[in-house]
C-alpha cells in the first residue's frame, strides 16, 4: 500500500488535531503516513476494535450498516474533518467508494497529547533539563506509549510531572540495588539500563532485561513496600526521570476519580446533575450528549465560577482521559464530579 509523509499544514485541517500545539502537530505529522486504498476495499468493518482515529484526506467513503449504505462522506466536507465512525468497537463499516487517501493516528497517544496540551503545565520544554541533555530521539513519545505510563491515573498526570526530578547518570552507575528499600519510581529519558538479579548460585547476577528510552522500573517495591527484587545499572551514559515514593503512592494509588458507567451517569443527570463535556468545541459540535455543556479542558480553571458547586457533574470526553483530568480539577476545588468510564466512543447512542 503506497504511503507518503504528512506535513503540519495538512494535520491542522482535522479535529481534534487542530487543537494540538504547533510543535506537537509537527511531531505527529513526522510519525504519520498518508496511505492509499482502492475503490471497493474496506477501511474497517463493523465490530473491529482497532483503536485508531482514521481521517479521510481524498475521495469518498461509504459508511455501511451491513449491506445498507448509511451515508457517504466526501473529502473536504465538514464531516471529513472528524475521525470516521469513531466508536469502538466499530458500529459501522467503512468502504472506499472511490480510490481514497487517508491517515491513521493512535487514539491513546493523541488523547494523551491533547491532555498534556490542554492542562498547560508540562510542555516539552518544561520536561527538559537546562543543559539540553534530555532531548531528541522521541523520548517523550516513548514515555507516552509505554504501558507503565498508561497505568498512571490520567487525572494525576499534571501533579506527577510537576514532582518528577531529572537526574543524569554515567555508564556502570547503579540506579537501584537488589534488597535495598524502595525510594523512587524511574523512567528512562536517555540511554540504556541493564536489569540483573542475584541468585544463590550466581552472585554476579543473571541478566533479566535491557531497558531503553521510555521504559520504566521501580514500581513493584513502592506498591508492595517490599525490598528491591533486582539491580538496575546504567549500560550507557544517560538521564532518568524519577518520582519519590510518597508522591508515587499518593498520586498513583489514591486517585480522586469517581468513575461511572453510562447508566449510572444518566441517573445522576436525571437526578439534577449535569453533563460536562471537556473536549474541544469542534469535537463537541460534531457529536455530544444532548444536554451537555461544553467547557474545554484548557478553559476549566477559568470557567469554574460559571458552575454550580451544589450540582453534580458527569465529566465526559472521547476516552475518559481528558474528562478524568477535568474531574480532578473540579474535585480539588470541592465539586462533586464523576467521570464517564471509557468515554463517548464506547456509546452506541453517543
C-alpha positions as CSV (number, residue, x, y, z in Angstrom):
1,X,0.0,0.0,0.0
2,X,1.7,3.3,-1.1
3,X,2.4,5.8,1.6
4,X,3.9,9.3,1.9
5,X,4.7,11.6,4.8
6,X,2.3,14.2,6.1
7,X,3.1,17.8,7.0
8,X,1.7,20.1,9.7
9,X,-0.4,22.1,7.3
10,X,-2.4,19.0,6.5
11,X,-2.7,17.9,10.1
12,X,-4.2,21.2,11.1
13,X,-7.3,20.6,8.9
14,X,-8.6,17.9,11.1
15,X,-10.2,17.7,14.5
16,X,-9.0,17.4,17.2
17,X,-5.5,17.5,15.7
18,X,-6.1,21.2,15.1
19,X,-6.1,21.7,18.9
20,X,-2.6,20.4,19.4
21,X,0.3,22.8,19.9
22,X,2.2,23.5,16.7
23,X,5.3,21.6,17.8
24,X,3.1,18.6,18.6
25,X,1.4,18.8,15.3
26,X,4.8,18.8,13.6
27,X,5.9,15.9,15.7
28,X,2.7,13.9,15.0
29,X,3.0,14.6,11.2
30,X,6.5,13.3,11.1
31,X,5.3,10.0,12.6
32,X,2.2,9.6,10.4
33,X,1.9,8.4,6.8
34,X,-0.7,9.2,4.2
35,X,-2.0,5.9,2.8
36,X,-4.0,4.9,-0.3
37,X,-6.9,2.4,-0.6
38,X,-8.5,1.3,-3.8
39,X,-12.2,1.7,-4.6
40,X,-14.4,-1.1,-3.2
41,X,-12.0,-2.1,-0.4
42,X,-12.9,-1.8,3.3
43,X,-11.0,0.6,5.6
44,X,-12.6,-1.1,8.6
45,X,-15.6,-3.4,9.3
46,X,-18.3,-3.5,11.9
47,X,-17.1,-5.0,15.2
48,X,-13.4,-4.0,14.6
49,X,-11.8,-2.9,17.9
50,X,-8.8,-1.1,16.3
51,X,-8.0,1.9,18.5
52,X,-7.0,4.3,15.7
53,X,-8.6,7.5,14.6
54,X,-8.9,7.4,10.8
55,X,-9.2,10.5,8.7
56,X,-10.3,10.8,5.0
57,X,-8.0,13.1,3.0
58,X,-9.1,12.5,-0.6
59,X,-12.0,10.6,-2.2
60,X,-15.3,9.2,-0.9
61,X,-16.2,6.7,1.8
62,X,-19.4,4.8,2.3
63,X,-20.4,4.1,5.9
64,X,-22.4,0.9,6.0
65,X,-24.6,-1.0,8.4
66,X,-24.4,-4.4,7.0
67,X,-25.2,-4.1,3.3
68,X,-27.1,-0.8,3.8
69,X,-25.3,2.5,3.0
70,X,-25.9,4.8,6.0
71,X,-24.2,7.8,4.5
72,X,-21.4,8.9,2.1
73,X,-18.6,11.1,3.4
74,X,-16.6,13.2,0.9
75,X,-13.1,14.5,1.5
76,X,-13.1,18.3,2.3
77,X,-16.6,18.2,3.9
78,X,-17.1,19.2,7.5
79,X,-17.8,15.6,8.5
80,X,-14.5,14.5,7.0
81,X,-12.7,16.8,9.4
82,X,-13.5,14.4,12.1
83,X,-12.5,10.7,12.7
84,X,-14.5,8.3,10.7
85,X,-17.1,6.4,12.8
86,X,-15.0,6.7,15.9
87,X,-17.0,4.3,18.2
88,X,-15.1,1.2,19.4
89,X,-15.9,-1.5,18.6
90,X,-16.9,0.0,15.2
91,X,-20.6,0.2,14.8
92,X,-20.4,0.7,11.0
93,X,-18.2,-0.5,8.2
94,X,-16.2,2.0,6.0
95,X,-15.9,1.1,2.3
96,X,-14.0,3.2,-0.2
97,X,-16.5,4.4,-2.8
98,X,-13.6,5.8,-4.9
99,X,-9.8,5.5,-4.6
100,X,-9.0,7.2,-1.3
101,X,-6.2,8.7,0.7
102,X,-6.3,8.6,4.4
103,X,-4.2,8.6,7.5
104,X,-4.4,6.9,10.9
105,X,-3.4,8.2,14.4
106,X,-3.1,6.1,17.5
107,X,-6.0,7.2,19.6
108,X,-4.4,6.8,23.0
109,X,-1.3,8.7,22.0
110,X,-3.4,11.5,20.5
111,X,-5.6,11.7,23.6
112,X,-2.6,11.9,25.9
113,X,-1.0,14.6,23.8
114,X,-4.3,16.6,23.9
115,X,-4.5,16.1,27.7
116,X,-0.9,17.4,28.1
117,X,-1.5,20.4,25.9
118,X,-4.8,21.3,27.5
119,X,-3.6,21.1,31.1
120,X,-0.9,23.5,30.0
121,X,1.5,22.8,32.8
122,X,4.1,20.5,31.3
123,X,5.1,21.4,27.8
124,X,8.1,19.7,26.2
125,X,10.5,22.4,27.3
126,X,9.4,22.2,30.9
127,X,10.3,18.5,31.0
128,X,13.8,19.0,29.6
129,X,16.8,19.9,31.7
130,X,18.6,23.2,31.2
131,X,21.7,21.8,29.6
132,X,19.7,20.1,26.8
133,X,20.9,16.6,27.7
134,X,17.4,15.1,27.9
135,X,16.3,15.8,24.4
136,X,15.7,14.4,20.9
137,X,15.1,10.9,19.6
138,X,11.4,10.9,20.6
139,X,12.0,10.2,24.3
140,X,8.7,11.9,25.2
141,X,6.8,9.8,22.6
142,X,8.3,6.7,24.0
143,X,7.2,7.6,27.5
144,X,3.7,8.4,26.3
145,X,3.4,5.0,24.7
146,X,4.9,2.9,27.5
147,X,2.4,0.6,29.2
148,X,3.6,1.7,32.6
149,X,2.7,5.3,31.8
150,X,-0.7,4.3,30.7
151,X,-1.3,2.8,34.1
152,X,-0.9,6.2,35.7
153,X,-4.4,7.7,36.6
154,X,-4.8,10.4,34.0
155,X,-6.2,12.9,36.4
156,X,-2.9,12.9,38.3
157,X,-0.6,13.3,35.3
158,X,-0.1,17.0,35.9
159,X,0.9,16.6,39.5
160,X,3.1,13.6,38.8
161,X,5.1,15.6,36.2
162,X,5.4,18.6,38.5
163,X,7.0,16.5,41.1
164,X,9.3,14.5,38.9
165,X,13.1,15.1,39.1
166,X,15.5,14.8,36.3
167,X,18.9,13.2,37.0
168,X,22.0,12.3,35.0
169,X,24.0,9.1,35.4
170,X,27.2,7.6,34.0
171,X,27.8,4.2,32.5
172,X,28.0,1.5,35.2
173,X,26.2,3.7,37.8
174,X,23.8,1.6,39.9
175,X,20.4,3.1,40.0
176,X,18.6,0.6,42.3
177,X,20.2,-2.3,44.1
178,X,18.7,-5.6,44.9
179,X,17.5,-5.9,48.6
180,X,17.6,-2.1,49.1
181,X,14.5,-0.3,50.3
182,X,12.4,1.2,47.5
183,X,12.7,5.0,47.2
184,X,11.9,6.1,43.7
185,X,10.0,5.2,40.5
186,X,12.0,5.7,37.3
187,X,11.5,6.4,33.6
188,X,14.5,6.3,31.2
189,X,14.7,9.6,29.3
190,X,18.1,8.9,27.6
191,X,20.4,5.9,27.4
192,X,20.0,2.3,28.4
193,X,19.9,0.3,31.6
194,X,20.5,-3.4,32.5
195,X,18.3,-5.3,34.9
196,X,20.0,-8.2,36.8
197,X,19.1,-10.4,39.7
198,X,21.5,-12.0,42.1
199,X,20.8,-15.7,42.7
200,X,22.2,-18.1,45.4
201,X,24.4,-19.8,42.8
202,X,25.2,-16.7,40.8
203,X,26.4,-13.7,42.9
204,X,27.2,-11.8,39.7
205,X,23.6,-11.8,38.8
206,X,21.6,-13.2,35.9
207,X,20.6,-10.8,33.1
208,X,16.9,-10.2,33.1
209,X,16.3,-7.3,30.7
210,X,17.8,-4.4,28.8
211,X,15.7,-1.2,29.1
212,X,15.7,1.8,26.8
213,X,14.1,5.2,26.4
214,X,10.6,5.3,27.7
215,X,10.9,2.1,29.8
216,X,10.1,2.4,33.5
217,X,11.1,0.5,36.6
218,X,10.9,0.5,40.4
219,X,7.2,0.5,41.0
220,X,6.9,-3.0,42.5
221,X,8.8,-2.2,45.7
222,X,6.9,1.0,46.1
223,X,3.5,-0.6,45.7
224,X,4.2,-3.6,47.9
225,X,6.5,-1.8,50.4
226,X,9.0,-4.6,49.7
227,X,12.7,-4.5,49.1
228,X,14.1,-4.2,45.6
229,X,13.9,-7.6,43.7
230,X,16.6,-6.7,41.1
231,X,19.5,-4.4,40.4
232,X,19.4,-1.8,37.6
233,X,22.6,-0.4,36.2
234,X,23.4,2.1,33.5
235,X,24.6,0.4,30.3
236,X,25.5,3.9,28.9
237,X,25.6,7.4,30.0
238,X,22.1,8.7,30.2
239,X,19.3,10.5,32.0
240,X,16.4,9.4,34.1
241,X,13.2,11.0,35.4
242,X,12.2,9.8,38.9
243,X,9.2,10.2,41.3
244,X,9.7,9.9,45.0
245,X,8.0,7.0,46.9
246,X,5.4,9.1,48.7
247,X,4.4,11.0,45.6
248,X,4.1,7.8,43.7
249,X,1.9,6.2,46.4
250,X,-0.2,9.3,46.9
251,X,-0.7,10.3,43.3
252,X,-0.9,6.8,41.7
253,X,-2.6,4.7,44.4
254,X,-5.0,7.2,45.8
255,X,-6.7,8.9,42.8
256,X,-9.6,11.2,43.4
257,X,-11.7,9.8,40.5
258,X,-15.2,8.5,40.8
259,X,-15.9,6.5,37.7
260,X,-19.4,5.8,36.5
261,X,-20.8,3.8,33.6
262,X,-23.3,5.3,31.1
263,X,-26.4,4.1,33.0
264,X,-25.1,5.5,36.3
265,X,-24.3,8.7,34.6
266,X,-27.8,9.0,33.2
267,X,-29.2,8.5,36.7
268,X,-27.0,11.3,38.1
269,X,-28.2,13.7,35.3
270,X,-31.8,12.7,35.7
271,X,-31.5,13.5,39.4
272,X,-30.4,17.0,38.7
273,X,-26.8,16.5,37.6
274,X,-25.2,17.9,34.5
275,X,-23.2,16.5,31.6
276,X,-19.9,18.5,31.3
277,X,-18.0,17.9,28.0
278,X,-14.4,18.9,28.2
279,X,-13.4,18.2,24.6
280,X,-12.5,20.9,22.0
281,X,-15.5,22.8,20.6
282,X,-15.1,21.2,17.2
283,X,-15.4,17.7,18.8
284,X,-18.4,18.8,20.9
285,X,-20.2,20.2,17.8
286,X,-19.6,17.0,15.9
287,X,-21.3,14.8,18.5
288,X,-22.2,15.1,22.2
289,X,-24.7,14.2,24.8
290,X,-27.9,16.2,24.2
291,X,-27.9,18.2,27.4
292,X,-24.2,18.6,27.8
293,X,-22.5,21.9,28.3
294,X,-19.0,22.4,26.8
295,X,-16.0,23.7,28.7
296,X,-12.8,22.7,27.0
297,X,-10.2,21.3,29.5
298,X,-7.9,24.2,28.9
299,X,-10.6,26.7,30.0
300,X,-11.7,24.7,33.0
301,X,-9.9,26.7,35.7
302,X,-11.1,30.0,34.1
303,X,-14.7,28.9,34.0
304,X,-15.1,27.4,37.4
305,X,-17.2,30.3,38.6
306,X,-19.8,29.5,35.9
307,X,-20.5,26.1,37.6
308,X,-22.8,25.4,40.5
309,X,-20.8,24.0,43.4
310,X,-24.0,22.3,44.7
311,X,-24.6,20.4,41.5
312,X,-23.2,17.0,40.5
313,X,-21.2,16.9,37.2
314,X,-20.6,14.0,34.9
315,X,-17.5,14.9,33.0
316,X,-17.0,13.3,29.6
317,X,-14.7,13.2,26.6
318,X,-14.0,10.5,24.0
319,X,-12.0,8.1,26.1
320,X,-12.1,9.3,29.8
321,X,-8.6,10.7,29.9
322,X,-9.3,14.4,29.4
323,X,-12.5,14.1,31.5
324,X,-10.5,12.5,34.2
325,X,-8.2,15.5,34.3
326,X,-11.2,17.8,34.3
327,X,-12.8,16.0,37.1
328,X,-9.6,16.2,39.1
329,X,-9.6,20.0,38.8
330,X,-13.2,20.0,39.9
331,X,-12.7,17.6,42.8
332,X,-9.7,19.6,44.1
333,X,-12.0,22.6,44.4
334,X,-14.8,20.8,46.2
335,X,-17.1,20.0,43.3
336,X,-18.9,16.6,43.2
337,X,-17.5,15.3,39.9
338,X,-17.8,11.9,38.2
339,X,-16.0,10.6,35.1
340,X,-17.8,8.7,32.3
341,X,-15.9,5.3,32.2
342,X,-14.5,4.5,28.7
343,X,-15.7,7.8,27.3
344,X,-18.2,8.6,24.5
345,X,-16.6,6.4,21.9
346,X,-17.9,3.4,23.7
347,X,-21.5,4.5,23.4
348,X,-23.8,3.5,20.6
349,X,-26.1,6.4,21.3
350,X,-23.3,9.0,21.6
